[in-house]
Amino acid sequence: MKHEQYWAEVHEPDSKEWEGKPHGWIQWKGTNVCIDLYCVCGAHGHIDAEFFYHYECLGCGRKYAVGMNVKLIELMPEQAKFIDEGGGCGFLSDPDTKEDDGGTERT
């Protein structure tokens, strides 16, 4: 299998699922991830690793590609105020984001 075929079969459907919905896309840059994982068989595990692209369930042996999309959950004003007032890590913004044709695009 070529890389292009793998990408088209695994990651393109994941990306299309999120079109038009608030989401983020992870581009790994050698950073650590700490993640709890849940398999359809009911098993769950925990991984602390760098470059986490694939996962094998120790409960049933299923193998997974790790999706690159992250759901964004819109906050109600009182929830955002809680974060603004020190109740969380604070908000980050991308100063290079611009509006374009009804959406936003990073420049």
Long-range contacts (C-beta under 8 A, 24 or more apart in sequence): 10-65, 11-65, 11-67, 11-68, 14-67, 14-68, 14-69, 15-68, 15-69, 17-69, 18-69, 21-71, 22-71, 22-72, 22-73, 22-74, 23-69, 23-70, 23-71, 23-72, 24-69, 24-70, 24-72, 25-68, 25-69, 25-70, 26-68, 26-69, 26-70, 27-68, 28-52, 28-53, 39-64
